[in-house]
Amino acid sequence: MLNDLLGKKSCATKINELKSDCGVTITNPEDIADYMNKHFAAIGPNLASKIQVNEDNITPTEFLTKKDSIALI
């Protein structure tokens, strides 16, 4: 709908086949959608697991500079 209002043509890409991480070819549209959903849903947790956690109970505001802290007031 937004593209129609802006006068842009919609460009849909159909994925007929997808290779999984283990090399299995997926052709069923529901399986492709499920695989892609699981892949993109895992990005956040995967990145979060790579963040080093400091056991000193540091609060997020401790990472702000004085200038940043004043701007939040």
C-alpha positions as YAML, in Angstrom:
chain: A
units: angstrom
residues:
- id: 1
  name: MET
  ca: [0.00, 0.00, 0.00]
- id: 2
  name: LEU
  ca: [2.81, 2.43, 0.85]
- id: 3
  name: ASN
  ca: [4.51, 1.71, -2.47]
- id: 4
  name: ASP
  ca: [1.23, 2.46, -4.26]
- id: 5
  name: LEU
  ca: [0.94, 5.81, -2.48]
- id: 6
  name: LEU
  ca: [4.54, 6.68, -3.37]
- id: 7
  name: GLY
  ca: [4.12, 5.52, -6.96]
- id: 8
  name: LYS
  ca: [6.69, 2.76, -6.63]
- id: 9
  name: LYS
  ca: [6.32, -0.67, -8.16]
- id: 10
  name: SER
  ca: [6.37, -3.63, -5.84]
- id: 11
  name: CYS
  ca: [9.25, -5.99, -6.43]
- id: 12
  name: ALA
  ca: [8.60, -9.38, -4.90]
- id: 13
  name: THR
  ca: [11.30, -12.01, -4.92]
- id: 14
  name: LYS
  ca: [10.12, -15.58, -4.83]
- id: 15
  name: ILE
  ca: [12.43, -18.12, -3.26]
- id: 16
  name: ASN
  ca: [11.87, -21.55, -4.79]
- id: 17
  name: GLU
  ca: [14.78, -23.31, -3.15]
- id: 18
  name: LEU
  ca: [17.02, -22.80, -0.15]
- id: 19
  name: LYS
  ca: [20.08, -24.68, 1.10]
- id: 20
  name: SER
  ca: [20.27, -25.10, 4.85]
- id: 21
  name: ASP
  ca: [23.48, -24.72, 6.87]
- id: 22
  name: CYS
  ca: [23.96, -28.48, 6.75]
- id: 23
  name: GLY
  ca: [23.50, -28.63, 2.95]
- id: 24
  name: VAL
  ca: [19.92, -29.88, 2.80]
- id: 25
  name: THR
  ca: [17.88, -28.39, -0.06]
- id: 26
  name: ILE
  ca: [14.51, -27.01, 1.07]
- id: 27
  name: THR
  ca: [11.80, -26.55, -1.57]
- id: 28
  name: ASN
  ca: [8.51, -26.56, 0.35]
- id: 29
  name: PRO
  ca: [7.41, -22.89, 0.77]
- id: 30
  name: GLU
  ca: [6.29, -23.45, 4.38]
- id: 31
  name: ASP
  ca: [9.60, -25.11, 5.25]
- id: 32
  name: ILE
  ca: [11.52, -22.25, 3.59]
- id: 33
  name: ALA
  ca: [9.51, -19.69, 5.61]
- id: 34
  name: ASP
  ca: [10.06, -21.67, 8.82]
- id: 35
  name: TYR
  ca: [13.80, -22.02, 8.19]
- id: 36
  name: MET
  ca: [14.20, -18.30, 7.42]
- id: 37
  name: ASN
  ca: [12.12, -17.34, 10.47]
- id: 38
  name: LYS
  ca: [14.28, -19.50, 12.76]
- id: 39
  name: HIS
  ca: [17.45, -18.08, 11.16]
- id: 40
  name: PHE
  ca: [16.48, -14.42, 11.62]
- id: 41
  name: ALA
  ca: [14.93, -15.00, 15.06]
- id: 42
  name: ALA
  ca: [18.25, -16.48, 16.25]
- id: 43
  name: ILE
  ca: [20.38, -13.48, 15.24]
- id: 44
  name: GLY
  ca: [19.62, -11.40, 18.36]
- id: 45
  name: PRO
  ca: [20.24, -14.19, 20.89]
- id: 46
  name: ASN
  ca: [23.38, -15.28, 19.02]
- id: 47
  name: LEU
  ca: [24.80, -11.75, 19.12]
- id: 48
  name: ALA
  ca: [23.76, -11.28, 22.75]
- id: 49
  name: SER
  ca: [25.57, -14.47, 23.74]
- id: 50
  name: LYS
  ca: [28.82, -12.99, 22.40]
- id: 51
  name: ILE
  ca: [28.63, -9.92, 24.66]
- id: 52
  name: GLN
  ca: [30.98, -10.29, 27.58]
- id: 53
  name: VAL
  ca: [29.15, -9.92, 30.89]
- id: 54
  name: ASN
  ca: [30.92, -8.11, 33.68]
- id: 55
  name: GLU
  ca: [30.12, -9.47, 37.12]
- id: 56
  name: ASP
  ca: [30.62, -6.03, 38.76]
- id: 57
  name: ASN
  ca: [26.92, -5.14, 38.31]
- id: 58
  name: ILE
  ca: [27.64, -2.14, 36.08]
- id: 59
  name: THR
  ca: [24.60, -0.09, 35.14]
- id: 60
  name: PRO
  ca: [24.08, 1.15, 31.57]
- id: 61
  name: THR
  ca: [24.48, 4.79, 32.64]
- id: 62
  name: GLU
  ca: [28.10, 4.12, 33.63]
- id: 63
  name: PHE
  ca: [28.90, 3.89, 29.91]
- id: 64
  name: LEU
  ca: [27.62, 7.40, 29.21]
- id: 65
  name: THR
  ca: [29.93, 10.38, 29.08]
- id: 66
  name: LYS
  ca: [29.20, 13.46, 31.19]
- id: 67
  name: LYS
  ca: [27.80, 15.19, 28.10]
- id: 68
  name: ASP
  ca: [25.46, 12.22, 27.44]
- id: 69
  name: SER
  ca: [24.27, 12.25, 31.06]
- id: 70
  name: ILE
  ca: [23.40, 15.94, 30.96]
- id: 71
  name: ALA
  ca: [21.39, 15.42, 27.77]
- id: 72
  name: LEU
  ca: [19.24, 12.81, 29.52]
- id: 73
  name: ILE
  ca: [18.17, 15.18, 32.30]
...
